[in-house]
Amino acid sequence: MKDVISYIDQHRQRFVDELIEWVKIPAISSDPERAPDMARNAEHLAESLRGLGADRVEVWPTAGHPAVFAEWLHAPGAPTLLVYGHHDVQPVDPLDEWVTPPFEPAIRDGRLWGRGVVDDKGQVYIHVKAIEAFIKTRKRLPINLKLIVEGEEEIGSEHLDALMREKSADLRADFVCVSDTAMFGRNIPSLCVGLRGLAYLEVRVDGPKNDLHSGSFGGGLLNPVNALAAMIAKLHDENGRVTVPGFYDRVHELTASERAEIKSLPFDEPEWLASTGSPAIHGEKGYSTLERVWARPTLDCNGIVGGFHGVGAKTIIPARAMAKISCRLVPHQEPEEIARLVGEHLKKIAPPGVRVTVEYLHGGRPYLAPTDHPVFEVAKRAFTKAFGQPTVFIREGGSIPFVRTIADATGKPCLLMGFGQPDENAHAPNEWLDLENYQLGIKSAAYLYEELLSVR
């Protein structure tokens, strides 16, 4: 591997410069006016792949934004790896909080700043440049490799299921690698082996046909805001557990070894708490903070509105109130079932005098990797060789629905091999990528391709 690693070191600055050029394209998938930029963004990636000896490079149209596919099948008898990434990025609002413009990438303090530098263009380019290092030094990859980079991850991967069904033969592989996650901390190579799922609901509480004078009607009718607040307050008990009947029935409990592994991680709880600005830790009794945010289900009110909230005073009984509720799920909870249970419970605990409707908006299934599969030890070795530090297994409290989609569609183990940092502002102003991580990430990917030869 000396020739490959040496090539990566020699071209370090060019690899950064080429990433900068891609980041300049404002590929905001949620903005309809950016559709031409999304197409240009996909073509830019496709063009950068065409000179790397691929058997084919294609831009796949969807009913939304395009995906990019490439494959290198020059290693008969060797395993095939499918690498997934996305080329779309988050909106940049609020723009005035950016130190430098989001689509004019800047280098400061060993970091590259700009929208998409880590989520996920930088992580896609980690694989692109690892591929380049092999092609330019050895003319071929040690394994067979397929790359799919979709354009709708930031808006829920709406058309990914259909695309994967349509292209199932093209996407057939032995293993899947997703680089769209963060490491546990700086210089701690980490493989994410668990993701929580999501069920998102909207609950509406209706009372009178229109807002009423609180003097003339107050005390005679139930206020929908009061009713909704009382309902939400009943969704947890004094120990922080969700009170919805059946909510925990399918929950995959942590094993003693899993709890020990989480406990062994260098987690600084006071520092974590200080970073949030909250005055105290809170959560389900009987579990550590990491266990709660990685491996326990939750129910949260994300927002509540109703009645008058303008300047000054207005004495009314509001006609309606509304709340957004999200549930983070763990194996083996199903989003549709949890949404149904929560909806039924909300209607049951609603007091007389209001009408309640609950709408399931969207969701995603949780993922737990089969860590006893030998490919995970292989990935650990690759990560450790690049970083010179032991690799740890971690989980992520957030939801990445496409991981479960890909794992289910392929039936193969999915490596979540991310190179971001926990505080990289991926969805906020001033997103950044640690340039040392970028370099070591390229080396990690290269080592992974070589190490996969040992898994048959």
N, C-alpha and C positions, 0 to 999 in steps of 0.2 A: 504493500500500500504506500510505500514511500514516494513513488512517482505521482500517485494521485494526490496525496496530502501536500506534496511540494507544489503541485500545480495550483491547488487551492490557495496556498500561502502567496504564491507569486502573483496571483490575479485578484488579491483581496480588494484593492481599491476599485478596480474595474467592476467587480461584482456589486459593490455599493453604488457606483455611478449608474449602472444599468437598472438597478432597482429604483433609483431616484427617477429615472425617465419614465418608468411605468407608473410610479405613484403620482406623477403629475397629471395623469388622466383622471378626471373627477367622476369615478364610476359609482355614483350613488344610485343603487337599484330602486330605492323607494320613490325617487323623483321621476315622474314620467318625462319631464323635459330633458333628462339625462340619458334617454334611450340611445341616441346616437353615440354618446360617450361610452355607454356600455358595449355597444358593438365594436367601437374603436379599441376599447380596452381588451376585449377578447382577441381581436385580430393582432394587437400588439404582442400578446403572449404567444399566439400561434406562430407569428413570424420569428420570435426569439427561439422557438423550438425547432423550426424547420431546418436549421443548420446543424442540428445535433444528431444526425444519423438515424432519425426515427423511420420506422417502416411507413408510418403515415401520421399526419397531423391534420385534424379536422376541427372546424367550428360547427358545433351542433346547435341548430336553432331549436327553440322551444316556444311555447305559447307566450312566454315572457322574455327573459333575457337569455342570450346564448351561453352555451358551455363550450369548453375547449377540451379536446381529446387528443392524446398522442400515445404511441406504443413503440416499444423497442423489443423485438422478439428474436434476438440473435443468439440465444443461449439454450440450445436444445437440451432437454433433460434437466434443466435448472428450474427452480420454482419461479412463479410469476407473482409479482407484487403490484397491487393497485394502490396508487397514491391519490388521495382526494384533497382538494383545496377549493377555495372560492376566490373570485376576482372582484366581487362587488364590495363596496364599503358602506359604512354608516354615514348618515347626514352629519354635517359639521357644526350645527347650531349648539350653543351660541357662538357665533363667529368672533365676537369681540373679546372672547376669553383666550383665543389663540395668541401665543407669543409671536409666532411667525405664521404666514398663511398656510392653511392645511394642504393645499396642492402645490406648494412651493417648498419641497422638502429641504430642511436645514440640518446641519450637523452641529451639535453642541454637547460638550461634556461626554464624549464617547457614545452619543446616542444620535439616531436619525429620527427627526421629528416630522410628522405629517400624517394625514389620514390614510390608513391602510398599510402603513409601514410594517405593522406586526399582525394586523387582523384584516386580510390574511396574505397580502401580497408578499411581504417579506418571507413568510413561512413557505409560500409556494416557490419562491425563488431559491430558497434553501435547497429544495429538491432539484430544481432546474440546473443549478450550478454544480450540484453533486453529479448529476448526469453528465454535464459538460466535462467535468474533470476526468471521468472515465473515457468518454468518447475521444477527447483530445490527446489522452496519454496512451490508451490501449485500443482505441478504435471500436470498442464494444463494452457493454455493461456485463458484469459477472452473472446477472440474473436477467430474466425477462421482466419488463416493467411497463405498466400502463398508468397513464396520468389523466384524471378527469378533474377539471376546474370549473365549477358551476358559477352562475352569475346571479343567484337569488338567495344565497344563504342568509343575508341580512334582512330578508323579507319572508323568511319561513320556508325556503326551499320548496315553493308551491308546486313546481313542475318536475322536481327531482324524481319522485316515485314513477311517474309516467315515462320519463327519460330512461330510467334504469330498467324498466320493463321492456321498453322498445329496443334498448341497446344491451340487453342482458348477455348476449353472446360475446359482444365486444369487451364487456367488463368482467368476464370470467377470470378469476385469479385464485391463487392459493392463500394469499394474505392481503390485508388491507392496512394502509397506514394513513392516518389523518394528522396533519400538523396544523392545528388551529386552537391549541390550548397553551397554558402557561406552565412554567416550572414552579416547584414549591417555593423556591427562593433563588437568589443570585448564587450561581456556581453550584447549584444542587440539581443535577440532571434527574428528571422525573418523568415517569411513565404514568399517565392518567389511566386508571383502570375502572373508573366508575363515574357515571353521570346521572344526575337526577332528571326525571321527566317533568312534565308540566301539564296542568289542566287550568285553563283560564276562563273565568265566567264573568258575566255581568248580571247583577241582581237589581231589579227595579221594584220600587214600592210606591204604589199609587193610593191616594186617599180621595179627597174631594175633587170635583171636576175642574176646579181652578183654585188659585191662591185665594185664601179668605182672610178677613180682618181678624186678628188675634184677640181683639177685645170683644167682638160680637160673637165669635165662634170658639175662642179658646176655652178649654175645659169641657166642651160639649162634643168635640170630635178628636180622634187620634191624629196626632201630628206624624206624617210619614217619616220625617227626619228622626224624630224620637224613636219611632218603631224600628227603623233600620239600625240605628245606633245600638238599641237594646238587643237586636238579633245578632249583630256582629259580636257584641260583648259576650254572648253565650256560646260562641264557637270554640272557646278554649276553657279548660278548667284551671284551678289554682296551681297545678303542676306543669302548665304549659302544654298539655296534651289536647289534641283536637277532639271535640265532643261529638262529631258526626258519627252516628252508628255505622259500623262496617268499615270505617276509614282505615283501620290498621289490620284488617283481616288478612290481606295478602302480603303484608310487609315482610321483606327479607331481612331478618335480624342479623346483626353483625355477629360473627363468630368470635370466640375468645382470641384466636390468633390474629384476626383482622383488627380487633380492638388494640391488641398489643402492638401491632405494626403501626397503627395510627399514633399511639401513645409515644412510640420511639422517635417520631419525627421532631426536629428542632423547632417546635412551635412556640413563639414568644407571645403568650396571650395578652399580657399588659400592653405590649407594643401594638398588637393587632387591635385591641380595644381603643388605644389612643388614636390610631389612624382613622377610626370611625367617628370620633368626636362624641360618642355616646357615653353616659356616665357610668354604666354598669353592664356586665354580661347578663343575658337573659335567654331562657330557652327551656326545652323539655327536661324535666327533672330526671336525673339518673344517667345523663350522657355528657361527655365533654363537648367543648365548643366545636372542635373539628368533627366529631361524630355527628353533631347536630346539623352542621352546614354541609356535610358530605353525604351522610348515609341515613338520615332520618327525614320522614316526610313533614311537610309544613303546610299551613294555611295562613295566608296573609291578605289583609285588606290593602289593596294598592292605591285606592283613592275613593273618596266619598264626596258626593255633591248633593245639594238640595237647598231650596229656599233662596233667601236673599243673602248675598255676600259682597255687595257693593259698598261704596263709601257712605257713611252715615247710618241711619236707622230706618228700618221698614218693618212694621209689626204685622206679620202674616202667619197664617198656618199654611205651609207650602202644600201644593197639590201633589208633589211627588219627590222622591229621593232616589239616588242611584249609587251603587258601589261596584268597584272592580275587585275581583277576588282571584288570587292565584294560589295554586297548590303545587308545591314541588314534590315529586313522587320518587319512590325508590323501587327497585325490583321487589315484587312482581306486580306492582300497581298499574292499572290501566287508566289512561286519562278520561276516556268516555265514562267508565264506571264510576270513577271518583267524582266527576262532574255531576253525574246523576245522583249520587248519594248526597253530595253537598246541596244540590238544588232541592231535593226532597226534604232534607232537614231544614233548610231555610223556610220553606213553605210551612212545615210542621210547627216551627217555633214562632212564626209570625203571629202577632196578636190580632184579635178580631178588630175590624175597623179599617183594614188596609187590604189591598190586592197585591200579590207578589208574583212576579214573573222572573224566571232565570233563563239566561241564554248562554250556552256553551260556545265560546268564541274560537278557541283553538287549543291545541295541546301537542305533546310529544311524549314518546315512551322513554323510560329510563334505560340505561345500559350498564351492564356489569361484565367485565371481560373475563374470559376463562384463563386466569393467570397460571394455571397448571400446564397450559400448552407450552411446548418448548420454544415457540417463537418469542415469548416474553423474556426468557433468559437470554436469547440471542440479542434482542433489542437492548436489554440491560448492558450486555458486553459492549455493544456498539457505542452507546451513550457514554459508558465509563471510559472507553479508549479515547474518545474525543475530549472529554472534560477532565479526565484524570481524577475523578471523584466517584464514589459509589453511587449507583443509580437507585432511586427509591420509587416505590409505588405510591401514588396519591389518588385522590378522587377530586371531583369538581362539583360544587354545589349547584352550578347552573345547568342549563339544558341545551343540548346540541342534538336536536331530533334526527338530523341526517345520519348521525353515527349509527343509531339503531336501524335506520332505513337501510344503510349500506350493509351492516352486519346481517340483517335478516335476508336481504336480497341475495347476498353472496354466500351466506352460510359459513363465512370464514372469520377467523379471529381478527379483531380490529385493534391495531396499535395506535394509541393516542400519544404521539410523540411530538410534543409542543416545545417551542423555544422562546415563548414570551416570558414576561415577568408579571407577578400579581398586580403591580401598580402601574401598568403600562398605559393606562387611560384609553383602552381599546375602543370604547364607545363614547368617550368624552373628549373635550378639547385637549389639545397638546398630547396626542397619541405619540408614543415613541417606541423605538426598537433599539435594544442594546447591541451595538455593532460587534462586540466581542462574542455575544451569543449568536449573532448572525454567522460569523465565521466558524465558530465551533459547531453550530447547527449543520452547516454544509459538510463538515468533517463527519459529524454523527451520521448523517444520511449516507455518506459514502461508505462508512464502516458498516452500516446496516445492510447495504446491498451486498457487500462482501460476506458478511457473517451469515446471511440467509442461505448461502450455499450449504450450510451444515444442517439445515432443516429440510427434510424430504417428506 
